[in-house]
Amino acid sequence: MIEKTWPVIVLGGSGYVAGELLRLIAAHPNLSLGAAVSTSQVGEPIAAAFGHLQPAYRDTAFVSLEAVLDRLGDAEHWVVLSAAPHGASAQMVGALLDRGEVAGVRMTVVDASADYRFRDGAAFAEVYGHAHATPGRLGEFTCAVPEHLAAIDTPHAAHPGCFATAMLLAIVPLARAGICTDAYSVSAVTGSTGAGRSPRETTHHPVRQSNLFAYQALKHRHDPEVRALTQAATGKDIDLSFVPHSGPFARGIHATIFTERNPQTSVDDVNDVLHEFYADSHFVRVEPAPPRMKDVAASNYALLHATVSDRTIVVFSVLDNLLKGAAGGSIQWANRLLGMPESLGLESPAAGWL
């Protein structure tokens, strides 16, 4: 048992992913909240933004980044979990790392935004349309689904996006095994929390309720992310056609991944590949039947199931977008970087009826 406790700085503190990070930290045996940074709600109680967290943070308020920078010397080793918006995250993380180096304080960072998912600043700029705020820091981060890398050689980690995680869980084992072509088509549905906390037309309840619609078809930003991370994990360059959909529910992702099988590949071969690949995984399970989203919603678990026709392999992948796809995956990385069991603080089962 590890008796040490690390203080945690949560960035982007008032968003949905940050809310899940705060909830997980409150129940984690070796992490404690050091500061929740919010640029829009400095001085406001955490419980005002997240009423369900009042028992854990009754008297704790959001603080500014400047206030945190001024007190980095209060601890020898900080953990930084960033749920700040894309673009803003790199600036905030960079400021913390710069000040930490000056103060002689150790920092362990896990970024759930997109800012450190690409090793190359030009690749980031091509996808997001603006230069990276801290290009010199990109080499300090490894981005991957935790189950896809046994170890990393960088001090910090970045977690893939929620859609990307759902796709990579299915695609990486198939691509590595070479049992299908290197072309994949994906249709995936996500809950409204995936759009963030700020209201917009597509998350307005009358539009979203009892509705289903596609968006950014074949041009979503997760497309280059999935291709780059698959190449890093398998050495293969894949073709990907991705169509995301907005679903009439709050949390969860249901993804259907299609690819063409090699002639000698059977459904047993596909499931054997998935079972073997995730045999030692705590959070990814291969199911005997198509999985249901409520079997994983509000948990850090992901479920896979494969079926095969004359030509086609189909893999279903379901997970919680806020947990396995963001906050939970980030805690997995933090656990590993700190030398703790990857599953620590994350083993709660799904809620079942949301």
N, C-alpha and C positions, 0 to 999 in steps of 0.2 A: 504494500500500500504506500502511495506517495502522500506525504503529509504536507508538502509545500503548497501554498496558495499563491497564485499569480493575480495581480490586479489587471483589469481589462479596461481599455478605452474603446468605447463603441462610437464609431463615426456615422453620421447620417441618422442620428438617434431617434427621430420622430417618424421614420418610415416603417412600412410593414416588416421588411426584413430585419431592421434594427429592433423592432418590437419582439420578434422571435429570438433574436440574439439575447436580448435582455431577459426573456423568459427562461431560456436555456442556461444562462449564466446564473440565474437565481437558484437553480436546482443542481448546479454542477458542484461536485465536492472539492474541486481544486481551483476554481476560478471565482473571483469576486469582482463586482463592478467597482472600478476606480473612477470612471467618468463617462457620462453619456453626452456626446457633443451634438448639438443641433444649432445650425446657423439661424433658424427661424424662431426658435422657442427658448432662447437663453433665459434662465431664471424661472421658467414655467415648470411645474411639477411633472415628473414622468407619469404619475397616475392620472393627470389630466388628459394626456395624449393616449394612454393605454389604461383604461379603467380596470381591465382584468388583471393588471399587474400591481394594483394598489397594495395588496398584502405584502408584496416583496419590496416595493419602493415607495412606501407611504410618505416618507419625508425627503425623498431625493429629487433634485431638480436637474434639468438640462443645463449644461455649461457651454461656454465658448471654447473654441480651439485655443485662443490666446491664454485662457485661464489654465488649460491643461499644459500648454507649453511651459508656462511659468512654474509648474510644480512637478516636472518630470524627475527632478532630483529626489522626490519623496520615496522612490522605489528603485531597486537595482535592476529590475527586469520587468518591463511592461509588455502586455499582449495587446495588440491593436487589431480590432475586428472592424473592417470598414464596410458599411452598407450605404455609403454616400453615393450620390448620383455619379454617373459616368462623367469624366472630365474633372469634377470637383474632387473626387476621391484621390487622384494622383497628387493634386496640390496639397491636400491635407496630410496624406501619408508622407509625402516628401518633406513637408515642414517638420513633422514629428521625427522622422529619421535624421534629418539634419540637426535638429536640436538635441536629439538623443546622443549623437556622435560627439557633439560639443560637450555635453554633460557627462559623458562616459557611462551612459545608461544603456543597457541591452534592450533591444526591441525585437519582438517577434510579431510579424504582420501577416494577416490573412485578409485578402481583398475579395469581396463578393461582387464588386462592380466589374465593369469590363476593362478597367484601365491597365491591368497587368496581365491580360490574357494572351497578349502577343509579345513575343520576344523582340520584335522589330518595330521601331517607331513609325517607319513608313507604312507598314502593314496596318497599324492602328489608325493612322491618319487616313488611309484609303477607305477604311470601313466607317469611321466616325466623322470624317470631314474636317478635322482640326488636328493640329500638332499635339503630340503628347507633352504633358506638363513637366514630366521628369524622365526624359528618355534615358538618362544615365543610370536610372534605377531599374530598368526593365530586366537586366540580366540577374538581378537579385531575387527574382520571382520565378517559380515554376507553376504553371497552370495545368491542371489535370483533374479528372475525377479521382478521388483518393484510391479507389479500388484498382486503378489502372497503373499505378506506380508503386513499387515496393519501397522505394526510398527516393528522396530528392537531394540534390547537392547545392541547393540555394537556402539562404536563411529565412526566406519568406515564401508564401504560397498564394496562389489565386485560384478561386473556384470557378469552374465554367458556369455559364448561364443555365437557367432552369430547363429551357427547351433543349439546350445543348447537352446537358447531363442526361436527360431522357433518351436522346438519340445516341449518344456515345456509349451508354450502357449496353445497347444492342449492337451497334455497328462495330465497335473495336474488337470484340471477340470473334465476330464473323470475318472481319477483314484479316485479323491475325491468323485465323485458321485456314484461310484461302478456300473456303467451301462455296463461294459465290462470286459473282462478278464484282467489280469495284464501283458499281453504280447503284445508288440507293435513292428511293423516293420515300418521303415522310409526310404524313398528314397527322397533325397533333392539335389537341384542344387544351387550352389553359384556362384557369379560373381568373376572376377579375383582379385578385390581389397581384397578379403578375404585371399589371399595368401601373403599379405604384399607388401611393396614397393621394396624390394630387388629382382632383376630379377632372375628367375630360369626357368628351361626347361618348366615346365607346365604353366608358365605365359607368355612365349615368344609369341608375337602376331601371328606369322605364325602357331604355334601349337594350340593356343587357339581359333583363329578366325574360325567361321563356324564349330566348333568342340564340342563334348560332350563326356566326359569320366568319369568313376568312379575311385576312389582312396581310399586307406585304408579301403576297404570294410570289415565291421564287426569287425574292430579293430581301429576305430578312437578314439582319446582321449576324444571327447565329450561324448562317450558312458558311461563311469563311472561317468562323471560329471552329465549327465541327470539322471541317476539312483539315485545318491546320493541326488540331489536336489529334485527329485520327492519324495523320501523317507522322506526328511526333511519337505516338504510341505504337504504331505498326510499321512505319516506313513506307506506307502505301498512300498514293494520291488517289482520292476517290472523287467521283462525280456525285453531286447531291442535289436533289430537287425537293425543296422544303416548302410546305404550305401550312402556316399556323392558323389556328382558329380561336376565336374568343367564345368561351362557353358560359352558360347561365348559372355559374356556381362560383364560390369565393376562392377556393383553393384546390390545387391538384392539377396534374397534367396526365392526359391519356394520349400516348403516341403510338402510331402504327407505322412500322418501318417495312418497306418492300424492297426486295432485291431478287435477282435471278440466280437460281441455284446452279451449281455444276451438275452435269448429268448424273453423276454417281452419288449425289448427296441425297440422303433420306431425311425425314422428319426426326428420326432417332439420332442421326448424325448431328443435326442442328442443336437439338436439346442436350446431347452429350457435350458438345462444344461449350454451350452456356453453363451447364452444370460444372464442368471441369474448371472453366475459367473463374467461376465465382464460388468454388468449393470452400474456400477459406474466408469468404466475405461474410461479415456480420450483418450487413444491411441490404444486400442484394440477394433475392431468392428467385429461383426458377420454378414456376408453378405448373401443375399438370393441366390447367385450364386457363382460358383468358382471364386476366386479373381485373378486378374492379377497383376503381379509384378510392372508394370509401374504405377499402382494406388497408390503405396506406396514408390517407389524408390525416394531417396533424401528427405524423410520425416521420422518422428519418429513414424508413424502409422504402425499398423499390422492388417491384415485382416484374418479372419477365415471363413470357410464354411464346413459343414458336410453333408454327404450323407450316406445312409444305404442300403445294399442289404440283401439277405436272412440271411447271417451270418456275414457280415463284416461291420464295421464302417470305413469310410474314412473321415479324416479331412484334408483340405488344409490349409496351414499356409504360408503367405507371409509377408516379411518385408525387410527393407533395412539393409544389413549386417553391414554397417558402422555407421548407426544411431541407430535405435531401437536395433540392435544387438551389439552395442559397445558404440560410443560416446554419442548418444542421451539417451540411457539407463543410462549411467553414469551421465549425467546432471540431469536426473530424480532423481537419488539417491542423488546427491548433493543438489538439491532443497529441498528434504525432510529432509535431515540431518541438513540443515540450517534453517528449519522452514518456507520455502517458498512453494507456490503452486507447485505441482509436474510438471505441464505443462508449467511453466514459461520459456519463451525463446525457446519453442519447438513446437509451434503450426503452423508453416508454412506448407501448404499443399504440396503434392507431386509435382514434377516438370512436370510430365506427358510425356514429350518427351525428353528422354535422348539420 
